[in-house]
Amino acid sequence: EIEEGNISRFFSYIFGSFETLAQNKNLHFNVHQNYRSLAAKFDADKLEKITTNLLSNAFKFTPTNGRVEVNIEYTPKDTTIDVVLTVSDNGIGIDSQRLPRIFDRFYQVDDTSHRNYEGTGIGLALVKELVEILKGKISVESEVNKGTTFRVAFTLAASQQKNGSTEPIFETTHTEMAISMLLPEEGVHDQNLAPTDEQPVLLIVEDNPDLRLYLRKIFETQYQVMEANDGQQGVEMALQIVPDMVITDLMMPRLDGFGVCERLKTDVRTSHIPVVLLTAKATLTDRLEGLGLGADEYLQKPFNKEELLIRVKNLLQQRNLLREKFSLRSAALPSAPAVGNEVSQQLDNQFIERIRSVIEAHLSESNFDVEGLCKELKISRTNLHRKLKALTGTSATEFIRKIRLQRAAQLAQKETMTVSEIAYQVGFESLSYFSKSFQEEFGMLPSEYGRLVE
């Protein structure tokens, strides 16, 4: 959408937003425009995204006490204005062999498993696409350990609007979002870690803020999206919130995707969670290692958005089938869940069996509740709820009640006890509530159940 206004002031809004970030990162940030006021017609949204992504990249790859400089040269003509935007830094630079690929989506400047700098994500790829839409050109020069310079040249239509006339208020939401992602301690940690059961909870573990944002946009309409900016934080958050699904990058600082997968799949609290590994490393050895550690899916970057959506949906459907297999309506537990590797299968079975044995040991105690169960299991109420919900589709309170009623059905079938005796035996103090609960569960009164089963 083309707007008419002061192009110099528009860019000043964007540059001003980065001042705080520069102070926060102890960077020298210098800006120069050869016109302080110049009326033009321009696409504010596209220019904001181009400028913000170039600056974000410069700030991202420039170490503390480094320098980032922006220069804009305007050349007004009769009906047009030629513009050259230059963004320079003295950061880590880019090797000449890698330089031709930096506009590829998800390209990693540092491709080690525990890299110190994340990749260019979708930022530079988006910049190139937007510059071409504006019929402009973008070029880059870089030298390792000396820095990088981007130049964007494009032409704007001149405006007849007087420079001193009323200016529109420009929205710079993309800039604000980009800056918040460059401050991960504020952008990722301040999340509401109390997910509800209204939508599946998806945890994205990715150190590249551009890719985190891209993944969030893909899933946020159908899932509750949580974010972690490296593998270690991802594991900590998974143990805290017990998500329904984890999508993790492979190459990350502190703990890589293999480590994330191994820790989640070997911890009883998280062993049931499907894990999707995203990586540019797609050798057979890497895939086998990931799958061997329990990864449920392994997708190569750049991935197809629709394929990722379908794979995540299918994994959650498989998890729903697993719930049915763990249904307490069947007398015996399944020998193995529908998905997951052998270790996680065993952990899930052991977890359910452990819960059942604890509840059965306290069956006649009417005051034995979720708090008592959590204490016996040494697990938080939230973790117990999320794990049980994932495996059985029931809450902890419902699970305890189902175990009581299942045992009541077995006693009713023997016909050696009265209904009142059965009720007290399985921890119900109210006979009317017991009969009502039994009928809701089995479709008949306990007095009728034994005769019908026979």
C-alpha positions, -999 to 999 in steps of 0.1 A, spaced: 0 0 0 15 33 -12 16 62 14 25 98 9 47 115 35 81 125 47 104 96 37 133 109 58 112 111 89 98 76 83 134 62 83 142 82 114 113 65 132 128 31 125 164 41 133 153 57 166 137 24 176 172 7 174 188 33 197 178 14 229 190 -19 214 224 -3 206 228 9 241 217 -25 255 243 -43 234 270 -16 238 272 -9 201 281 24 183 251 31 161 256 60 136 229 72 112 232 97 83 206 110 57 215 137 32 180 151 35 163 158 68 129 163 51 118 149 18 83 142 5 77 110 -14 52 82 -22 64 49 -8 53 15 5 59 19 43 54 -17 51 79 -31 26 105 -5 34 102 -10 71 107 -48 67 137 -43 44 154 -18 68 145 -37 100 158 -70 87 191 -55 75 196 -37 108 186 -68 128 212 -88 109 239 -62 115 231 -61 153 229 -98 155 264 -104 140 282 -75 156 299 -82 189 299 -59 220 316 -25 214 312 -30 177 299 -5 151 268 -4 130 263 25 105 234 35 82 236 59 54 208 70 31 215 91 0 185 107 -18 188 120 -54 156 139 -62 147 143 -99 116 158 -116 91 131 -107 112 105 -89 137 101 -61 166 77 -64 175 62 -30 205 42 -19 203 26 16 236 13 30 239 -7 62 274 -15 74 289 -33 104 323 -44 117 310 -77 129 321 -113 121 318 -110 84 310 -137 59 334 -160 40 335 -154 2 324 -190 -5 293 -185 17 284 -150 5 264 -161 -26 240 -182 -4 231 -156 23 199 -148 6 187 -184 9 161 -191 35 175 -206 67 211 -205 56 235 -209 85 266 -186 85 280 -208 113 270 -244 106 286 -261 137 262 -280 160 268 -256 188 271 -225 167 277 -191 184 257 -172 158 223 -182 144 216 -181 107 201 -154 85 167 -172 88 141 -158 65 152 -122 71 176 -117 41 156 -139 18 126 -117 26 147 -85 20 157 -97 -14 121 -106 -24 108 -72 -12 136 -53 -29 128 -70 -62 90 -62 -57 101 -26 -54 121 -30 -87 152 -23 -68 186 -40 -64 205 -53 -34 242 -61 -32 266 -72 -4 303 -70 4 319 -88 33 352 -98 47 357 -123 76 364 -106 109 361 -71 93 324 -67 86 296 -66 61 280 -39 40 246 -42 23 235 -17 -3 199 -14 -15 190 9 -45 155 18 -54 134 46 -69 104 63 -53 78 86 -68 82 122 -58 53 138 -39 38 172 -44 31 174 -7 48 202 11 75 190 35 60 211 63 24 197 59 7 173 84 24 139 85 7 106 90 16 85 120 37 56 106 32 21 122 65 4 129 52 -28 145 76 -51 125 105 -30 139 93 -34 175 88 -71 171 123 -76 155 140 -56 184 121 -76 210 134 -108 194 170 -95 195 165 -92 233 157 -129 240 158 -124 278 128 -102 274 112 -116 243 112 -154 251 113 -156 289 82 -134 295 57 -160 284 26 -173 301 37 -208 310 3 -219 321 -12 -235 290 -49 -245 289 -66 -275 274 -84 -254 247 -57 -260 220 -27 -283 217 5 -268 232 34 -266 207 69 -258 220 93 -243 194 130 -248 203 150 -226 179 178 -201 184 171 -182 153 145 -155 161 134 -151 124 126 -188 121 109 -188 155 86 -160 143 80 -179 110 71 -211 128 48 -192 152 30 -176 123 24 -211 108 10 -226 139 -5 -198 161 -40 -201 148 -44 -238 157 -20 -242 186 -8 -225 218 27 -217 208 55 -215 233 91 -206 224 126 -215 237 158 -199 223 181 -228 227 181 -265 236 188 -261 273 159 -237 278 137 -259 256 142 -289 279 136 -268 310 103 -254 295 92 -289 283 96 -302 319 76 -272 332 47 -270 308 47 -306 293 36 -296 257 17 -317 233 44 -314 206 80 -302 203 96 -288 172 133 -283 176 162 -272 154 192 -295 153 221 -270 155 218 -248 186 241 -234 213 243 -250 248 223 -281 238 216 -293 203 185 -310 189 198 -345 195 204 -336 232 168 -322 234 153 -353 219 173 -377 241 165 -359 274 128 -356 266 124 -392 255 142 -407 285 123 -386 312 91 -402 323 75 -367 325 80 -360 288 87 -394 272 53 -393 255 58 -360 237 63 -363 199 95 -345 187 100 -331 152 137 -323 143 143 -295 117 177 -293 102 198 -284 72 220 -315 80 201 -343 62 227 -370 58 216 -405 64 238 -407 95 222 -376 110 187 -389 103 194 -423 118 209 -407 149 178 -385 154 154 -413 148 174 -436 171 171 -410 199 133 -412 195 126 -383 171 91 -389 156 98 -368 124 129 -355 107 124 -326 82 151 -310 61 154 -272 57 141 -254 38 109 -273 46 75 -270 30 50 -253 53 21 -275 43 41 -306 48 51 -295 83 15 -287 92 3 -321 80 31 -340 98 24 -323 131 -13 -329 127 -7 -366 119 15 -370 150 -12 -356 172 -37 -379 156 -14 -408 164 -13 -395 200 -51 -396 201 -50 -433 190 -26 -439 219 -51 -424 243 -77 -448 231 -53 -477 237 -47 -465 272 -84 -461 278 -94 -473 312 -125 -489 297 -103 -519 287 -93 -542 315 -57 -544 305 -30 -519 295 -17 -522 259 17 -539 256 30 -509 236 19 -474 227 11 -465 191 41 -441 187 75 -434 201 107 -454 205 111 -484 227 125 -465 257 96 -440 257 71 -468 252 84 -486 283 84 -453 303 48 -445 293 36 -480 302 55 -479 335 41 -445 343 5 -456 339 11 -488 358 27 -469 386 -3 -445 389 -27 -474 389 -8 -492 416 -6 -461 438 -44 -454 434 -53 -491 441 -31 -491 473 -53 -462 486 -86 -473 470 -107 -475 502 -95 -440 514 -122 -416 503 -99 -386 510 -71 -398 487 -70 -372 459 -48 -357 433 -26 -340 459 -19 -374 475 -12 -390 442 13 -362 432 30 -367 466 34 -404 461 46 -400 425 69 -371 434 56 -351 404 39 -317 402 2 -314 397 6 -296 364 30 -322 350 7 -350 361 -23 -334 345 -6 -327 312 10 -362 310 -23 -380 319 -42 -358 295 -18 -367 267 -18 -404 274 -54 -411 284 -74 -380 276 -85 -377 312 -76 -354 341 -60 -368 373 -93 -365 392 -111 -384 364 -84 -410 363 -87 -417 401 -125 -419 398 -122 -443 368 -99 -466 387 -123 -466 416 -152 -474 393 -133 -501 374 -126 -519 407 -163 -514 417 -174 -531 385 -151 -561 392 -166 -564 427 -202 -560 414 -195 -588 389 -187 -612 418 -221 -605 435 -206 -612 470 -210 -577 483 -239 -552 486 -238 -520 466 -231 -500 499 -202 -523 507 -187 -519 472 -191 -481 474 -172 -478 507 -146 -504 495 -136 -482 466 -136 -449 485 -171 -434 479 -188 -421 510 -220 -411 493 -240 -441 480 -262 -419 457 -231 -403 442 -215 -437 437 -246 -451 419 -248 -419 397 -211 -421 388 -213 -458 381 -242 -454 358 -225 -426 339 -194 -447 334 -211 -481 325 -246 -471 315 -263 -490 342 -266 -492 380 -241 -513 400 -270 -536 411 -277 -544 374 -241 -547 363 -233 -581 378 -264 -598 364 -258 -584 329 -222 -593 328 -230 -629 337 
